[in-house]
Amino acid sequence: MKRIFCMLLLAAAAGCTNNVIVLKEVVADTTHTKQVTAVVEKADAIAIIAKPQVPILCYHHIRTLTKNSNNDYVVSPSAFAEQLKALADSGFQTILPPHLEEYYTLNKPLPSKPFMLTFDDTDLEQYSIGAAEMKKHGFKGVFFIMNISIGKRGYMTVDNIKTLSAEGHVIGAHSWDHHRVTQYNDTAWNKQLNEAKAKLEAITGKPVQYFAYPFGIWNKEAIPQLKSRYIHMAFQLSAKRDSTEPLYTIRRMIVPGRWTTTDLLKAMKRTFDL
């Protein structure tokens, strides 16, 4: 068996020279190649987690609050407008998933105050109110689409999704019908992600490479399934990131309707360690 002797030095994070992994006497067979890959990926995960987090906001409904509204998921149009203006006035600039991916994996720089706007579930007001308000500030966002709702009353149409993509927003997958990934078998994965991706890609003419877990709930078993389907990153909600798979457990923060703009800015600082 041929042996390859090498020294591989991986810094766990830029400037963190103490976290170095040294590999010696790497054996060139399949088993050992897999072991080496696992060590490299672990080192990469350490480096990613060591980087400052980017605030990622999650919105669902942008509509007038009523006494029956779930204030955790409904933000009024006026509050949404005030929040975006406050963010713009504070110097925040939107980034998109490819920028975040390059920041984590290639050390590419981000704006001085980056943040991400994400929207779940395909609600029409995300297009008619959300995207229109974002345009005033030059903001771009990520729209995670639940396929079963496309074209239904109160939800985006194919043309709406196509327009968002053409205007520079990112279209991501949010499953076919919002079932939790913890309930999927192989057949379900084909429906919930393969078919969902294919439909969205046919609409936009662009690859769908990002996924938001329905309800924000994920498990370890989901991650290989996502990777095998060419998903580059996956977004949960506010749970702790996985120490070995941080790109597939990226944190987001739901913006409740009861928050003022001051509440939002404080929560961003607290939640993402700004």
Secondary structure, DSSP 8 states (H G I E B T S, - for coil): --EE---EEEEEETTEEEEEEEE-SEE-SHHHHHHHHHHHHHHHHHHHHHS----EEEE-EES---TT--TTTEE-HHHHHHHHHHHHHTT-EE--HHHHHHHHHH-----SSEEEEEEETTBHHIIIIIIHHHHTTT--EEEEE-GGGTTSTTB--HHHHHHHHHTT-EEEE--SS---GGG--HHHHIIIIIIHHHHHHHHHSS---EEE-GGG---TTHHHHHHHTT--EEE--SS---SS-GGGSB--EE--TT--HHHHHHHHHHHTT-
